[in-house]
Amino acid sequence: MSFDEVIGQQEAKERLMQMVEEGRLPHAMMLCGPHGCGKFALATAFASTPSAKAMLEKLEHPDLHFTYPTIKLPSMSSDHKPVSDDFAKEWHELLMQSPYFTMEDWMEAMGGENQQAIITAGESDDLVRKLSLKSSQGGYKVSVIWLPERMNIECANKLLKLIEEPPMQTVFIMVCEEPDKLIETIRSRVQRIDVKRLAEADIQEALVSRRGIDAEMARRISRLANGSWLKAMEELQVGSENELFLDMYIMLMRLAYQRKIKELRKWSEQMAGMGREKQKRWLTFFLRMTRENFMYNFQDEELVYMTQKEEDFARNFARFVNEKNILQMNDLANLCIRDIGQNANARIVFFDFALQMIVLLLQK
């Protein structure tokens, strides 16, 4: 993989290459940044620099090591500590599809959507063994660690020792989304590089050149993406979750306006059947859509971030979201997110939510 395949992030690319050219390459660095900004793609491209051309094409090389969160499969013995090598085939297949992927994508690839993926102490033991070997080509050995904040404490302490006393010509590149969850002793021993959100123009250009999207749709999606290529990809998916969420939003608002209690009860039962994580995502979607409808009233397209279908609905509905109810709607949704997170009865939560929406829509 090369830097040309990384979307945008020219400033970060130049900083990384400058460190190499000036001989200031730290033995341990950590790329931090928001979800979908391309920090893992940057790390992978940097690990595959021209000094290691054999790594470029298939991202398989004895001097290139990937570490990532794993799960324990039923087929594993009770005393086995899962390591990255247990899922090397699945990891490589996912990586070759694209260096832009989510934890959900990785969990699905491993076949453990309902588990909690971590980096175990067995992984640090494995890494010590691998990095103690001599470089196959006499150059650098590179260890790319995806989401180090998911290390358990035993693994983190062992990795700390490895970073403090690194094998000769070894570079650690960590890719972190929540650095505050990583132990302070590791954070203090790595050089942090903050990767910014992607520029709208870079996302728009990539949508046109890589995905063949027409310019107007690419413009809308790049605004909605909020600096995340992963979010842009979500918007492109046919039959995506957002389409279902929009349908449920429209249904709620229409039924609430018409005061159809019986139908609202059915709506709440449909919401209750989604599962708690999906329910929380819908409530987050509700917050965004309600905010966008409120902003639509100002008739300034620079303030509005909606798809064409969302805007079509807002054209007639937006006037019902105003300064008299916007804050109450926001508070109501956040309260529901809290209740769902605390395992409250979803049918009761969403039916109450729907009934209160009747009252709020009357406040014009």
Buried (B, 14 or more C-beta within 10 A) or exposed (E): BEBEBBBBBEEBBEEBEEBEEEEEBBBBBBBBBBBBBBBBBBBBBBBBBEEBEBBBEEBEBBBBBBBBBBBBBEEEEEEEBBBBBBBEEBBBEBBEEEBBBEBEBBBBBBEBEEEEBBBBBBBBBBBBEBBEEEBEBEEBBBBBBBBBBBBBEBBBBBBBEBBEEBBEBBBBBBBBBEBEEBBEEBBEBBEEBEBBBBBBEBBBBBBBEEEEBEEEBBBBBBBBBBBBBBBBBBBEEEEEEBBBBBEBBBBBBBBBBEEBEEBBBEBBEEBBEBEEEBBBBBBBBBBBBBBBBBBBBEEEEEEBBBBEEBBEBBEEBBEBBEEEBBEBBBEBBEBBBEBBEEEBEBBEBBBBBBBBBBEBBEBE
